[in-house]
C-alpha cells in the first residue's frame, strides 16, 4: 500500500459547540461507521481492495465513474489519533447540519457537493496529465473524511455565521470566517502534498456548499459580502480620520498655548 501523508499535519480546529442534542439519526451513524470501517480495511491486505474501489484515482478516466462520489465515504490516511479526532469533529458538525437541513436536504446537498468537487478535481488532474505535470499524491487532500469535514464545516459556517468555533480548541472565531480559513487550510495542504487537483476539489466544495445554503443564493451572498467589505473599509477610514482630528494643547513658549 502506498504511503499516505497526513495533508493537514495534525488537527486544524474544533467546534465551539456541544454534542448534537437528541439521538443520532441512523443514516448518520451509518455514514460514520462506513468511514471508520473502510479506514480500518485499508490496513489489511485481503480487505484493502474495498476502499481502493471507492477512492478517487486514475481509474475514473477508464470508466470508474462511481468514484466521483464514493471517494468521500472511504476513510483515508495513516493510522493515528487524528483519525479518531476527525470522526469526532465530523460527528459534531454533521449532527448540527443534519438537524438544520433535515434528511432529504442534507443528503441532496452532500451528494451534489461531493460529485461536483470530484468532477472539478478530475478535470484539473486530467489537464495536468496532458500537460505532463506529475502528481503522485493526486486527490489526497479530498479523500474520505477530509472532504466530509470540509463540507460539514462549510455548511455549519453558512447556516450559523454568528456562532463561535474554537480554532485548535482554544481560539474563538466566528463561524462564517471558516469559509475563508478552510481555503487557507486547503492551500497549506497543497503546499505539503503538491495535490493541486485536491486543492481545487476542496475549494469547489466550500464554494458550492456556501452557494447552496446561503439565503438568496450566491448573488445575494456576494452582495452581502461586498457590503460587509465596504463597511469594514469605511469604518477603518473613519477611525483614521478620528485619529487625525484629535486635539492636543502645545506650549509655544512665552505663555502662549496652541490648540493642535
TORVO-144942 format. One record per residue (C-alpha): residue number from 1; residue in one letter; z, y, x. Coordinates in Angstrom, 2 decimals. Layout:
<zado bagu="NUM" torvo="A" zz="Z" yy="Y" xx="X"/>
...
***
This chain:
<zado bagu="1" torvo="X" zz="0.00" yy="0.00" xx="0.00"/>
<zado bagu="2" torvo="X" zz="-0.95" yy="3.42" xx="1.39"/>
<zado bagu="3" torvo="X" zz="1.86" yy="5.72" xx="2.49"/>
<zado bagu="4" torvo="X" zz="2.84" yy="8.15" xx="-0.24"/>
<zado bagu="5" torvo="X" zz="4.16" yy="11.54" xx="0.86"/>
<zado bagu="6" torvo="X" zz="6.53" yy="13.44" xx="-1.40"/>
<zado bagu="7" torvo="X" zz="4.41" yy="16.58" xx="-2.01"/>
<zado bagu="8" torvo="X" zz="7.37" yy="18.62" xx="-3.15"/>
<zado bagu="9" torvo="X" zz="9.58" yy="17.89" xx="-0.16"/>
<zado bagu="10" torvo="X" zz="12.51" yy="17.20" xx="-2.50"/>
<zado bagu="11" torvo="X" zz="13.67" yy="18.62" xx="-5.80"/>
<zado bagu="12" torvo="X" zz="12.49" yy="22.06" xx="-6.83"/>
<zado bagu="13" torvo="X" zz="14.65" yy="23.02" xx="-9.75"/>
<zado bagu="14" torvo="X" zz="16.83" yy="22.12" xx="-12.69"/>
<zado bagu="15" torvo="X" zz="17.25" yy="23.02" xx="-16.28"/>
<zado bagu="16" torvo="X" zz="19.76" yy="25.63" xx="-17.24"/>
<zado bagu="17" torvo="X" zz="20.43" yy="23.80" xx="-20.47"/>
<zado bagu="18" torvo="X" zz="22.44" yy="20.83" xx="-21.63"/>
<zado bagu="19" torvo="X" zz="21.15" yy="17.45" xx="-22.67"/>
<zado bagu="20" torvo="X" zz="18.97" yy="17.38" xx="-25.79"/>
<zado bagu="21" torvo="X" zz="21.06" yy="17.09" xx="-28.92"/>
<zado bagu="22" torvo="X" zz="20.88" yy="14.02" xx="-31.10"/>
<zado bagu="23" torvo="X" zz="19.39" yy="10.62" xx="-30.26"/>
<zado bagu="24" torvo="X" zz="16.36" yy="10.47" xx="-28.00"/>
<zado bagu="25" torvo="X" zz="13.16" yy="9.74" xx="-30.00"/>
<zado bagu="26" torvo="X" zz="11.89" yy="6.22" xx="-29.44"/>
<zado bagu="27" torvo="X" zz="8.49" yy="7.34" xx="-28.17"/>
<zado bagu="28" torvo="X" zz="10.14" yy="9.50" xx="-25.50"/>
<zado bagu="29" torvo="X" zz="12.24" yy="6.52" xx="-24.46"/>
<zado bagu="30" torvo="X" zz="9.01" yy="4.52" xx="-24.13"/>
<zado bagu="31" torvo="X" zz="7.46" yy="7.34" xx="-22.09"/>
<zado bagu="32" torvo="X" zz="10.36" yy="7.49" xx="-19.62"/>
<zado bagu="33" torvo="X" zz="10.53" yy="3.68" xx="-19.43"/>
<zado bagu="34" torvo="X" zz="6.79" yy="3.43" xx="-18.73"/>
<zado bagu="35" torvo="X" zz="7.03" yy="5.92" xx="-15.87"/>
<zado bagu="36" torvo="X" zz="10.07" yy="4.11" xx="-14.47"/>
<zado bagu="37" torvo="X" zz="8.68" yy="0.58" xx="-14.76"/>
<zado bagu="38" torvo="X" zz="5.30" yy="1.46" xx="-13.22"/>
<zado bagu="39" torvo="X" zz="7.10" yy="3.25" xx="-10.40"/>
<zado bagu="40" torvo="X" zz="9.02" yy="0.06" xx="-9.57"/>
<zado bagu="41" torvo="X" zz="5.89" yy="-2.11" xx="-9.89"/>
<zado bagu="42" torvo="X" zz="4.15" yy="-0.36" xx="-7.00"/>
<zado bagu="43" torvo="X" zz="6.63" yy="-1.88" xx="-4.54"/>
<zado bagu="44" torvo="X" zz="5.79" yy="-5.49" xx="-5.46"/>
<zado bagu="45" torvo="X" zz="2.50" yy="-6.95" xx="-4.22"/>
<zado bagu="46" torvo="X" zz="1.97" yy="-9.07" xx="-7.33"/>
<zado bagu="47" torvo="X" zz="2.55" yy="-6.13" xx="-9.71"/>
<zado bagu="48" torvo="X" zz="1.13" yy="-3.17" xx="-7.78"/>
<zado bagu="49" torvo="X" zz="-2.30" yy="-3.68" xx="-9.34"/>
<zado bagu="50" torvo="X" zz="-0.99" yy="-2.44" xx="-12.71"/>
<zado bagu="51" torvo="X" zz="-0.04" yy="1.13" xx="-11.64"/>
<zado bagu="52" torvo="X" zz="-3.14" yy="1.22" xx="-9.44"/>
<zado bagu="53" torvo="X" zz="-5.31" yy="0.60" xx="-12.51"/>
<zado bagu="54" torvo="X" zz="-3.63" yy="3.55" xx="-14.24"/>
<zado bagu="55" torvo="X" zz="-3.67" yy="6.11" xx="-11.44"/>
<zado bagu="56" torvo="X" zz="-6.36" yy="8.69" xx="-10.90"/>
<zado bagu="57" torvo="X" zz="-8.57" yy="7.78" xx="-7.93"/>
<zado bagu="58" torvo="X" zz="-12.20" yy="7.46" xx="-6.84"/>
<zado bagu="59" torvo="X" zz="-12.83" yy="4.60" xx="-9.30"/>
<zado bagu="60" torvo="X" zz="-13.11" yy="7.23" xx="-12.03"/>
<zado bagu="61" torvo="X" zz="-16.56" yy="8.07" xx="-10.60"/>
<zado bagu="62" torvo="X" zz="-17.59" yy="4.44" xx="-11.20"/>
<zado bagu="63" torvo="X" zz="-16.74" yy="4.38" xx="-14.88"/>
<zado bagu="64" torvo="X" zz="-12.93" yy="4.02" xx="-14.96"/>
<zado bagu="65" torvo="X" zz="-12.67" yy="6.99" xx="-17.31"/>
<zado bagu="66" torvo="X" zz="-9.32" yy="5.89" xx="-18.79"/>
<zado bagu="67" torvo="X" zz="-7.74" yy="7.05" xx="-15.55"/>
<zado bagu="68" torvo="X" zz="-8.35" yy="10.65" xx="-16.65"/>
<zado bagu="69" torvo="X" zz="-5.37" yy="10.23" xx="-18.99"/>
<zado bagu="70" torvo="X" zz="-3.33" yy="7.22" xx="-17.85"/>
<zado bagu="71" torvo="X" zz="-2.56" yy="8.68" xx="-14.40"/>
<zado bagu="72" torvo="X" zz="0.22" yy="10.83" xx="-15.87"/>
<zado bagu="73" torvo="X" zz="2.15" yy="7.80" xx="-17.13"/>
<zado bagu="74" torvo="X" zz="2.24" yy="5.74" xx="-13.92"/>
<zado bagu="75" torvo="X" zz="5.29" yy="6.52" xx="-11.77"/>
<zado bagu="76" torvo="X" zz="4.37" yy="7.59" xx="-8.26"/>
<zado bagu="77" torvo="X" zz="5.94" yy="8.42" xx="-4.90"/>
<zado bagu="78" torvo="X" zz="8.25" yy="6.98" xx="-2.27"/>
<zado bagu="79" torvo="X" zz="11.49" yy="5.22" xx="-3.16"/>
<zado bagu="80" torvo="X" zz="14.13" yy="7.93" xx="-3.15"/>
<zado bagu="81" torvo="X" zz="16.80" yy="9.56" xx="-5.28"/>
<zado bagu="82" torvo="X" zz="14.28" yy="12.31" xx="-6.02"/>
<zado bagu="83" torvo="X" zz="12.52" yy="9.97" xx="-8.43"/>
<zado bagu="84" torvo="X" zz="15.72" yy="9.46" xx="-10.42"/>
<zado bagu="85" torvo="X" zz="16.25" yy="13.22" xx="-10.45"/>
<zado bagu="86" torvo="X" zz="12.65" yy="13.63" xx="-11.65"/>
<zado bagu="87" torvo="X" zz="13.30" yy="11.33" xx="-14.59"/>
<zado bagu="88" torvo="X" zz="16.44" yy="13.30" xx="-15.47"/>
<zado bagu="89" torvo="X" zz="14.55" yy="16.61" xx="-15.34"/>
<zado bagu="90" torvo="X" zz="11.76" yy="15.10" xx="-17.43"/>
<zado bagu="91" torvo="X" zz="14.35" yy="13.90" xx="-19.94"/>
<zado bagu="92" torvo="X" zz="15.86" yy="17.39" xx="-20.23"/>
<zado bagu="93" torvo="X" zz="12.66" yy="19.30" xx="-20.75"/>
<zado bagu="94" torvo="X" zz="10.69" yy="16.71" xx="-22.73"/>
<zado bagu="95" torvo="X" zz="13.54" yy="16.32" xx="-25.21"/>
<zado bagu="96" torvo="X" zz="13.69" yy="20.06" xx="-25.85"/>
<zado bagu="97" torvo="X" zz="9.92" yy="20.48" xx="-26.14"/>
<zado bagu="98" torvo="X" zz="9.65" yy="17.45" xx="-28.43"/>
<zado bagu="99" torvo="X" zz="12.33" yy="18.89" xx="-30.72"/>
<zado bagu="100" torvo="X" zz="10.46" yy="22.19" xx="-30.91"/>
<zado bagu="101" torvo="X" zz="6.97" yy="20.80" xx="-31.48"/>
<zado bagu="102" torvo="X" zz="7.54" yy="17.57" xx="-33.38"/>
<zado bagu="103" torvo="X" zz="5.96" yy="14.20" xx="-32.61"/>
<zado bagu="104" torvo="X" zz="2.36" yy="14.91" xx="-33.59"/>
<zado bagu="105" torvo="X" zz="2.02" yy="18.29" xx="-31.90"/>
<zado bagu="106" torvo="X" zz="3.92" yy="17.12" xx="-28.82"/>
<zado bagu="107" torvo="X" zz="1.60" yy="14.20" xx="-28.12"/>
<zado bagu="108" torvo="X" zz="-1.52" yy="16.16" xx="-29.04"/>
<zado bagu="109" torvo="X" zz="-0.57" yy="18.88" xx="-26.57"/>
<zado bagu="110" torvo="X" zz="0.29" yy="16.37" xx="-23.86"/>
<zado bagu="111" torvo="X" zz="-2.92" yy="14.35" xx="-24.13"/>
<zado bagu="112" torvo="X" zz="-5.10" yy="17.47" xx="-24.24"/>
<zado bagu="113" torvo="X" zz="-3.45" yy="18.96" xx="-21.16"/>
<zado bagu="114" torvo="X" zz="-3.36" yy="15.71" xx="-19.18"/>
<zado bagu="115" torvo="X" zz="-7.02" yy="14.98" xx="-19.96"/>
<zado bagu="116" torvo="X" zz="-8.25" yy="18.50" xx="-19.17"/>
<zado bagu="117" torvo="X" zz="-6.28" yy="18.60" xx="-15.92"/>
<zado bagu="118" torvo="X" zz="-7.70" yy="15.21" xx="-14.94"/>
<zado bagu="119" torvo="X" zz="-11.26" yy="16.34" xx="-15.62"/>
<zado bagu="120" torvo="X" zz="-10.77" yy="19.57" xx="-13.66"/>
<zado bagu="121" torvo="X" zz="-9.36" yy="17.69" xx="-10.66"/>
<zado bagu="122" torvo="X" zz="-12.13" yy="15.07" xx="-10.72"/>
<zado bagu="123" torvo="X" zz="-14.83" yy="17.76" xx="-10.85"/>
<zado bagu="124" torvo="X" zz="-13.28" yy="19.65" xx="-7.92"/>
<zado bagu="125" torvo="X" zz="-12.86" yy="16.45" xx="-5.91"/>
<zado bagu="126" torvo="X" zz="-16.46" yy="15.47" xx="-6.67"/>
<zado bagu="127" torvo="X" zz="-17.73" yy="18.80" xx="-5.36"/>
<zado bagu="128" torvo="X" zz="-15.60" yy="18.33" xx="-2.24"/>
<zado bagu="129" torvo="X" zz="-17.02" yy="14.85" xx="-1.66"/>
<zado bagu="130" torvo="X" zz="-20.58" yy="16.14" xx="-1.98"/>
<zado bagu="131" torvo="X" zz="-19.76" yy="18.94" xx="0.46"/>
<zado bagu="132" torvo="X" zz="-18.33" yy="16.46" xx="2.96"/>
<zado bagu="133" torvo="X" zz="-14.69" yy="17.54" xx="2.83"/>
<zado bagu="134" torvo="X" zz="-12.34" yy="14.55" xx="3.30"/>
<zado bagu="135" torvo="X" zz="-9.12" yy="14.36" xx="1.28"/>
<zado bagu="136" torvo="X" zz="-7.14" yy="11.16" xx="1.97"/>
<zado bagu="137" torvo="X" zz="-4.40" yy="12.20" xx="-0.46"/>
<zado bagu="138" torvo="X" zz="-6.63" yy="13.38" xx="-3.32"/>
<zado bagu="139" torvo="X" zz="-4.82" yy="13.64" xx="-6.69"/>
<zado bagu="140" torvo="X" zz="-1.42" yy="13.05" xx="-5.03"/>
<zado bagu="141" torvo="X" zz="0.08" yy="16.24" xx="-6.43"/>
<zado bagu="142" torvo="X" zz="-0.63" yy="15.37" xx="-10.06"/>
<zado bagu="143" torvo="X" zz="0.12" yy="11.65" xx="-10.25"/>
<zado bagu="144" torvo="X" zz="2.69" yy="10.32" xx="-12.69"/>
<zado bagu="145" torvo="X" zz="5.94" yy="12.24" xx="-13.13"/>
<zado bagu="146" torvo="X" zz="4.63" yy="15.19" xx="-11.07"/>
<zado bagu="147" torvo="X" zz="2.15" yy="16.05" xx="-13.81"/>
<zado bagu="148" torvo="X" zz="4.58" yy="15.35" xx="-16.65"/>
<zado bagu="149" torvo="X" zz="7.33" yy="17.54" xx="-15.18"/>
<zado bagu="150" torvo="X" zz="4.88" yy="20.38" xx="-14.54"/>
<zado bagu="151" torvo="X" zz="3.58" yy="20.14" xx="-18.09"/>
<zado bagu="152" torvo="X" zz="7.03" yy="19.98" xx="-19.72"/>
<zado bagu="153" torvo="X" zz="8.47" yy="22.88" xx="-17.74"/>
<zado bagu="154" torvo="X" zz="5.39" yy="24.97" xx="-18.57"/>
<zado bagu="155" torvo="X" zz="5.81" yy="24.08" xx="-22.25"/>
<zado bagu="156" torvo="X" zz="9.52" yy="24.92" xx="-22.19"/>
<zado bagu="157" torvo="X" zz="8.83" yy="28.22" xx="-20.40"/>
<zado bagu="158" torvo="X" zz="6.24" yy="29.18" xx="-23.02"/>
<zado bagu="159" torvo="X" zz="8.36" yy="28.21" xx="-26.00"/>
<zado bagu="160" torvo="X" zz="11.65" yy="29.60" xx="-24.62"/>
<zado bagu="161" torvo="X" zz="10.59" yy="32.54" xx="-22.47"/>
<zado bagu="162" torvo="X" zz="14.01" yy="34.24" xx="-22.52"/>
<zado bagu="163" torvo="X" zz="16.00" yy="31.09" xx="-21.77"/>
<zado bagu="164" torvo="X" zz="17.53" yy="30.58" xx="-18.33"/>
<zado bagu="165" torvo="X" zz="16.55" yy="27.81" xx="-15.93"/>
<zado bagu="166" torvo="X" zz="18.68" yy="27.16" xx="-12.85"/>
<zado bagu="167" torvo="X" zz="16.31" yy="27.01" xx="-9.88"/>
<zado bagu="168" torvo="X" zz="17.69" yy="24.48" xx="-7.37"/>
<zado bagu="169" torvo="X" zz="20.54" yy="24.18" xx="-9.93"/>
<zado bagu="170" torvo="X" zz="22.13" yy="27.42" xx="-8.62"/>
<zado bagu="171" torvo="X" zz="19.71" yy="30.36" xx="-9.08"/>
<zado bagu="172" torvo="X" zz="19.35" yy="31.60" xx="-12.69"/>
<zado bagu="173" torvo="X" zz="15.77" yy="32.58" xx="-13.56"/>
<zado bagu="174" torvo="X" zz="14.15" yy="33.49" xx="-16.87"/>
<zado bagu="175" torvo="X" zz="12.13" yy="30.56" xx="-18.14"/>
<zado bagu="176" torvo="X" zz="8.86" yy="32.50" xx="-18.51"/>
<zado bagu="177" torvo="X" zz="8.78" yy="33.19" xx="-14.76"/>
<zado bagu="178" torvo="X" zz="8.48" yy="29.47" xx="-14.14"/>
<zado bagu="179" torvo="X" zz="4.84" yy="29.58" xx="-15.22"/>
<zado bagu="180" torvo="X" zz="4.08" yy="31.51" xx="-12.04"/>
<zado bagu="181" torvo="X" zz="6.62" yy="29.61" xx="-9.97"/>
<zado bagu="182" torvo="X" zz="5.01" yy="26.31" xx="-10.88"/>
<zado bagu="183" torvo="X" zz="1.70" yy="27.55" xx="-9.47"/>
<zado bagu="184" torvo="X" zz="3.56" yy="28.63" xx="-6.32"/>
<zado bagu="185" torvo="X" zz="5.24" yy="25.22" xx="-6.01"/>
<zado bagu="186" torvo="X" zz="1.86" yy="23.53" xx="-6.52"/>
<zado bagu="187" torvo="X" zz="0.40" yy="25.67" xx="-3.74"/>
<zado bagu="188" torvo="X" zz="3.22" yy="24.67" xx="-1.40"/>
<zado bagu="189" torvo="X" zz="2.45" yy="21.05" xx="-2.29"/>
<zado bagu="190" torvo="X" zz="-1.20" yy="21.70" xx="-1.44"/>
<zado bagu="191" torvo="X" zz="-0.21" yy="23.02" xx="1.99"/>
<zado bagu="192" torvo="X" zz="1.72" yy="19.80" xx="2.56"/>
<zado bagu="193" torvo="X" zz="-0.93" yy="17.34" xx="1.33"/>
<zado bagu="194" torvo="X" zz="-4.23" yy="19.31" xx="1.51"/>
<zado bagu="195" torvo="X" zz="-4.84" yy="17.98" xx="-2.00"/>
<zado bagu="196" torvo="X" zz="-6.91" yy="20.82" xx="-3.45"/>
<zado bagu="197" torvo="X" zz="-8.05" yy="18.74" xx="-6.43"/>
<zado bagu="198" torvo="X" zz="-4.44" yy="18.02" xx="-7.37"/>
<zado bagu="199" torvo="X" zz="-3.57" yy="21.69" xx="-6.97"/>
<zado bagu="200" torvo="X" zz="-6.38" yy="22.65" xx="-9.35"/>
<zado bagu="201" torvo="X" zz="-5.22" yy="19.95" xx="-11.77"/>
<zado bagu="202" torvo="X" zz="-1.67" yy="21.32" xx="-11.86"/>
<zado bagu="203" torvo="X" zz="-2.86" yy="24.90" xx="-12.27"/>
<zado bagu="204" torvo="X" zz="-5.09" yy="23.77" xx="-15.13"/>
<zado bagu="205" torvo="X" zz="-2.11" yy="22.03" xx="-16.76"/>
<zado bagu="206" torvo="X" zz="0.08" yy="25.14" xx="-16.52"/>
<zado bagu="207" torvo="X" zz="-2.59" yy="27.46" xx="-17.91"/>
<zado bagu="208" torvo="X" zz="-3.70" yy="25.16" xx="-20.72"/>
<zado bagu="209" torvo="X" zz="-0.11" yy="24.42" xx="-21.79"/>
<zado bagu="210" torvo="X" zz="0.57" yy="28.13" xx="-21.99"/>
<zado bagu="211" torvo="X" zz="-2.72" yy="28.73" xx="-23.85"/>
<zado bagu="212" torvo="X" zz="-1.99" yy="26.03" xx="-26.43"/>
<zado bagu="213" torvo="X" zz="1.61" yy="27.09" xx="-27.12"/>
<zado bagu="214" torvo="X" zz="1.53" yy="30.86" xx="-26.70"/>
<zado bagu="215" torvo="X" zz="1.81" yy="32.52" xx="-30.15"/>
<zado bagu="216" torvo="X" zz="-1.50" yy="34.18" xx="-30.98"/>
<zado bagu="217" torvo="X" zz="-3.39" yy="32.25" xx="-28.33"/>
<zado bagu="218" torvo="X" zz="-4.49" yy="33.22" xx="-24.81"/>
<zado bagu="219" torvo="X" zz="-5.89" yy="36.60" xx="-25.83"/>
<zado bagu="220" torvo="X" zz="-2.58" yy="37.80" xx="-27.23"/>
<zado bagu="221" torvo="X" zz="-0.73" yy="36.24" xx="-24.32"/>
<zado bagu="222" torvo="X" zz="-2.87" yy="38.05" xx="-21.77"/>
<zado bagu="223" torvo="X" zz="-2.47" yy="41.29" xx="-23.71"/>
<zado bagu="224" torvo="X" zz="1.31" yy="40.84" xx="-23.73"/>
<zado bagu="225" torvo="X" zz="1.32" yy="40.08" xx="-20.01"/>
<zado bagu="226" torvo="X" zz="-0.77" yy="43.19" xx="-19.34"/>
<zado bagu="227" torvo="X" zz="1.62" yy="45.36" xx="-21.37"/>
<zado bagu="228" torvo="X" zz="4.61" yy="43.93" xx="-19.51"/>
<zado bagu="229" torvo="X" zz="2.99" yy="44.69" xx="-16.16"/>
<zado bagu="230" torvo="X" zz="2.17" yy="48.23" xx="-17.30"/>
<zado bagu="231" torvo="X" zz="5.74" yy="48.75" xx="-18.47"/>
<zado bagu="232" torvo="X" zz="7.05" yy="47.46" xx="-15.14"/>
<zado bagu="233" torvo="X" zz="4.81" yy="49.88" xx="-13.19"/>
<zado bagu="234" torvo="X" zz="5.78" yy="52.85" xx="-15.39"/>
<zado bagu="235" torvo="X" zz="9.49" yy="52.07" xx="-15.02"/>
<zado bagu="236" torvo="X" zz="9.11" yy="51.96" xx="-11.23"/>
<zado bagu="237" torvo="X" zz="7.25" yy="55.30" xx="-11.23"/>
<zado bagu="238" torvo="X" zz="9.92" yy="56.92" xx="-13.41"/>
<zado bagu="239" torvo="X" zz="12.61" yy="55.61" xx="-11.06"/>
<zado bagu="240" torvo="X" zz="10.83" yy="57.16" xx="-8.07"/>
<zado bagu="241" torvo="X" zz="10.41" yy="60.48" xx="-9.90"/>
<zado bagu="242" torvo="X" zz="14.08" yy="60.46" xx="-10.80"/>
<zado bagu="243" torvo="X" zz="14.98" yy="59.98" xx="-7.15"/>
<zado bagu="244" torvo="X" zz="12.69" yy="62.84" xx="-6.08"/>
<zado bagu="245" torvo="X" zz="14.18" yy="65.23" xx="-8.66"/>
<zado bagu="246" torvo="X" zz="17.76" yy="64.68" xx="-7.56"/>
<zado bagu="247" torvo="X" zz="19.57" yy="67.99" xx="-6.75"/>
<zado bagu="248" torvo="X" zz="21.76" yy="68.50" xx="-3.69"/>
<zado bagu="249" torvo="X" zz="23.67" yy="71.56" xx="-2.53"/>
<zado bagu="250" torvo="X" zz="22.79" yy="72.56" xx="1.05"/>
<zado bagu="251" torvo="X" zz="24.84" yy="75.03" xx="3.05"/>
<zado bagu="252" torvo="X" zz="22.38" yy="77.57" xx="4.52"/>
<zado bagu="253" torvo="X" zz="24.95" yy="79.43" xx="6.60"/>
<zado bagu="254" torvo="X" zz="26.46" yy="82.94" xx="6.14"/>
<zado bagu="255" torvo="X" zz="27.92" yy="81.80" xx="2.87"/>
<zado bagu="256" torvo="X" zz="24.52" yy="81.09" xx="1.40"/>
<zado bagu="257" torvo="X" zz="24.13" yy="77.89" xx="-0.61"/>
<zado bagu="258" torvo="X" zz="20.83" yy="76.48" xx="-1.74"/>
<zado bagu="259" torvo="X" zz="20.21" yy="74.14" xx="-4.62"/>
<zado bagu="260" torvo="X" zz="17.77" yy="71.46" xx="-3.49"/>
***
